[in-house]
Amino acid sequence: MTQKSRSDLEFVVVYSMRFEEMTATLLRRLDRLSSWTQIVLGVAVVTTAAPIATGLAVACIATYQLVCQPGVEAAKAAASQERWRALFRTMNSKSDNELAEAVQVTEEHDSPAIGGLRLPAQRAASIQLDLNAAALPQLSRWQKTLAFFAGGLGEV
């Protein structure tokens, strides 16, 4: 494995911190939206003429929450973000080798990647580090939408 430069390591720290922040925010909002939708549809089961359709919708959303567990995944991403934030606060006091080791250890706890958040997180990290964010590809509509719901569109 080749040794990354210090600037590359610093970018990894900031990018990962921003990515985990966006992931946690997006998943937390999806969890809340799912819960709210279940409540609304649960009430609609009693008051509508199509209780079977609304009941099936409630069952589908409940299955999504049980299988994907967005609330649990959001908590894991938030914990990972805090690890990256702690590394960000101390990275200037670390040598290049210490920083490389810390990045490697912290990467082991990263959340599964939501592909649509990668480029928005890269752009946010580039802006935070005063790098040339204009050199990155433009965001697609899907990426802009995900970044908006992940709370990261203001930076990108």
C-alpha positions in Angstrom: 0.0 0.0 0.0 1.4 3.4 -0.9 1.6 6.1 1.7 -1.0 8.9 1.2 0.2 12.5 1.4 -0.8 14.6 4.4 -3.2 16.6 2.3 -4.8 13.4 1.0 -5.2 12.2 4.6 -6.7 15.5 5.7 -9.2 15.3 2.8 -10.2 11.8 3.8 -10.8 13.0 7.4 -13.0 15.9 6.3 -14.7 14.0 3.6 -15.6 11.1 5.9 -16.8 13.5 8.6 -19.1 15.3 6.1 -20.2 12.0 4.5 -21.2 10.5 7.9 -23.0 13.7 8.9 -25.0 13.6 5.7 -25.7 9.9 6.1 -26.9 10.3 9.7 -29.1 13.2 8.8 -30.7 11.5 5.8 -31.3 8.2 7.6 -32.7 10.0 10.7 -35.1 12.0 8.4 -36.2 8.8 6.6 -36.9 7.1 9.9 -39.0 10.0 11.1 -40.8 10.2 7.8 -41.6 6.5 7.9 -42.9 6.8 11.4 -45.0 9.8 10.6 -46.4 8.1 7.5 -47.3 5.0 9.5 -49.2 7.1 12.0 -51.1 9.0 9.3 -51.9 5.8 7.3 -52.8 4.0 10.6 -55.5 6.6 11.2 -56.5 6.5 7.6 -57.2 2.7 7.9 -60.0 3.5 10.3 -61.5 6.5 8.4 -61.2 5.6 4.7 -63.2 3.5 2.3 -60.0 1.6 1.3 -58.7 0.2 4.5 -57.0 -2.7 2.8 -54.8 -0.5 0.6 -53.8 1.8 3.5 -53.2 -1.2 5.7 -50.9 -2.7 3.1 -49.0 0.6 2.9 -48.6 0.6 6.7 -47.3 -3.0 6.5 -44.8 -2.1 3.7 -43.5 0.9 5.7 -43.2 -1.2 8.9 -41.3 -3.9 6.9 -38.9 -1.3 5.6 -38.3 0.0 9.1 -37.8 -3.5 10.5 -35.4 -4.7 7.7 -33.5 -1.5 6.9 -33.6 0.0 10.4 -32.9 3.6 9.4 -32.9 4.9 12.9 -30.2 2.4 14.0 -28.1 3.1 10.9 -28.5 6.8 11.6 -27.2 6.4 15.1 -24.2 4.3 13.8 -23.4 7.1 11.2 -23.7 9.7 13.9 -21.2 7.8 16.1 -18.9 7.4 13.2 -19.2 11.1 12.5 -18.1 11.9 16.0 -15.0 9.6 15.7 -14.1 11.5 12.5 -14.8 14.9 14.2 -12.5 13.9 17.1 -9.8 13.0 14.6 -10.3 16.2 12.7 -9.8 18.2 15.9 -6.5 16.4 16.7 -5.1 15.9 13.2 -2.8 18.9 13.3 -1.0 17.6 16.3 -0.4 14.2 14.7 2.6 13.2 12.6 1.9 11.9 9.1 2.3 8.2 10.2 0.1 8.7 13.3 -2.6 10.4 11.1 -2.4 7.5 8.6 -2.9 5.0 11.3 -5.8 6.9 12.9 -7.5 7.2 9.5 -7.1 3.5 8.9 -8.6 2.6 12.4 -11.4 5.1 12.0 -12.3 3.9 8.5 -13.1 0.4 10.0 -16.3 1.9 11.6 -17.6 3.7 8.6 -21.3 3.4 7.5 -22.2 1.6 4.4 -21.9 4.1 1.6 -25.0 5.8 0.1 -23.7 6.3 -3.4 -25.7 9.5 -4.1 -24.0 11.3 -1.1 -20.4 10.6 -2.2 -20.0 13.6 -4.6 -21.9 16.1 -2.4 -19.7 15.1 0.5 -16.6 15.5 -1.7 -17.7 18.9 -2.7 -18.5 19.9 0.9 -15.0 18.7 2.0 -13.3 20.5 -0.9 -15.1 23.8 0.1 -14.2 23.3 3.7 -10.5 22.8 2.9 -10.5 25.6 0.3 -9.8 23.2 -2.5 -11.0 23.6 -6.1 -14.6 22.2 -5.8 -15.3 23.5 -9.3 -13.0 20.8 -10.6 -15.4 18.1 -9.4 -18.3 17.0 -11.7 -21.6 18.8 -11.3 -24.2 17.2 -9.1 -27.0 15.3 -10.8 -30.6 16.0 -9.8 -30.7 12.8 -7.8 -27.5 13.9 -5.9 -28.9 17.4 -5.3 -32.1 15.9 -4.0 -30.3 13.5 -1.6 -27.9 16.3 -0.5 -31.0 18.5 0.2 -32.6 15.9 2.4 -29.2 15.1 4.0 -28.8 18.7 5.0 -25.7 19.2 2.9 -27.0 21.2 -0.1 -26.0 24.6 1.4 -22.3 23.7 1.1 -22.4 22.2 -2.3 
